[in-house]
Amino acid sequence: MEFLEGKMKFNEKLLEIIVCPECKAELKLTPDNTGLRCDQCKRVYPIDENGIPHLLLEEATVEE
């Protein structure tokens, strides 16, 4: 894995196999690389400093 601003970079190959836990739609990396966004239900799942996405509903935020 690569480092990005002192953090490990998220492995974008995972986007081929993971989906939103709530609605099973495709996830996309946020522009600032700090989360994974579902365009269908508008949830954003955080990515921690080790590049690991937290795909728990209780850790997600919902955007407008």
N, C-alpha and C positions, 0 to 999 in steps of 0.2 A: 504494500500500500504506500501511497505517496503522502507526504505531509503538506498541509495547507494552513499557513499562518499558525504554526505550532500545533496543529491538530492533524490527525490522520484523515485522509480523504476517503469519502464514501466510495465503495466499489460499484460503479454504475452498471456493471454486468448483472447485479442483483435485480435491477429493474425488469429484467426479462422474466423473472420467476416469482417475484412477490407482488401481491395485490393488496388493496385496501381491506383490512379486516372487517370493516363494517358493511361495505356494499360490493366488494370483490372487483372493483374497477381498477384500471391501470393507475399506477402512481408515477409522479414526475418529480424530479429534483427541483427544489425551490431555487430561484435566481441567486440567493446568497449561500447556497449549499449547506444550509443548516437544518433542512427538513425535507420530507417527502409529502407532496400534495396530491390529493385526490380531487380531480375536477368535478366528479359526480356529486359527492357529498360534502365537498369543501373542507374536509379535515386535513390538517397538517400534522404529520408525525415527526417528532424531533429526531435529529441525528446527534449522538453524543460525541465527545472529543476523541473517541477511539474510532469514529467512522461507523458506529453501529446504530442502525435505525431502531427506535422504540415504537413498535407497532401495537401498542396497547391503547384501547379506546380512552381510558382515563388519563393518558398522557398526551392525547391529541388536542389540538385547538381547532375550532371551527371558524373559518374565515367567511366574510360576506361575499 
